[in-house]
Amino acid sequence: MNTSISLIPQNVVDHLRELHALTGNAAGSQRLAWTGTWGTARDWLRQKLEQLPVEIEVDEAANTWATLKGASPKALVMGSHIDSVANGGWLDGCLGVVTALEVLRHLAAQGVPPVTVRLVNWADEEGARFGRSLFGASAVSGNFDPDELRKLTDKEGVRLVDAVAKFGVDLDRAKEAGRQLKNTAAYLELHIEQGPVLESLNMPLGAVLGTLGVERHKITFTGQTAHAGSTPMEMRRDALAAAARLELEIREIAKRHGGVCTMGGVFTRPGIVTAVVGQCDALLDQRHLDAPTLARMLQEAKEASQRFAQEEKVDVEWQRLWQIDPIFFHPDLVALCEESIRETCGVVHRLPSGPLHDAAEVARAGVPTVMMFAQSLYGLSHTKEEDTREEHLLFAVEAFDRLAAKTIDWILKH
Ligand SMILES: [Zn+2]
């Protein structure tokens, strides 16, 4: 590896291309966690790390850590994930890992840093195979229930417990990886935005305020299945009609409160062309950065569902599927992130993250955290069309390196 004492942003672009050539194909990136290709990507990373004066360790949850010992045991941690969804993009996750690698190389080339600096490659951020995201990061933060995970299988029927065992993970011991956070004074993560906001504002990079709180519910409307030919319109108890009205209403609720609401699935029974829908299950996802506003959006959706149910003469029942509070990144680090971006490209935008990230788990564990976003072209991710302009990738590496240096100073003062 290059021993230049200067940062070489181009190294990151070259490494990303090398990794993509090794683990992607015409359909996109294929670094699905707990598969051989993911193993290939991890080995590739290890080979790069072995060229640096770092200690490499794989923890009980299959996260890879590289430690550059500093004068102080207090540690700055930088990282992201190298796994991808099937047919994924070439930047999601690995941009953050490969940038951390270059910043680590840059710091190591300058001698012993004043604080310890570590790189982490989180295991299975995507949850694309077993439906459970943030595997490695949640094992470290402690939001990890082995009994829940033991039930999971992929679509071929392979059990998660067997797939992870091939990579040395015992679910009952995975939480022991939590010791990795000891001495961690700050966590930084660079990621592509995966949405259209920065591009629409013509901003190369953004400072991330935190991750949105999420309320996920299944709403069941129950009416009466009846013959499509013999039942007059005014005598129907159509469960789908109430769900359809709610789907339009949640868009108004989202607009009113500046959040996002999505009805991502609607399942009707009996689901045949000759019957009025007797039962309809609707899946609702609501997100906001402000907890009280998120609670109000949920309340308004519930009230609307009751109103529509009454008007359509059907019953309605709500079941919570999942919930997470908004997570705020550290205000000092958000400010340093903005400063680093402004110094690099002259302009900066602050924005929340709609998707969850490994950084959210680290912040939940109480570690001062911030993320930086690089603009995504066309707002696309989780597809081979995912891309970012090369000049923006180079800006991102430079800004992230600045942020690491500023964060080291911040750690020394705290
Ligand atoms: Zn990602």
Boltz pocket constraint, residues with backbone or C-beta under 6 A from the ligand:
constraints:
  - pocket:
      binder: B
      contacts: [[A, 81], [A, 92], [A, 93], [A, 125], [A, 191]]
      max_distance: 6.0
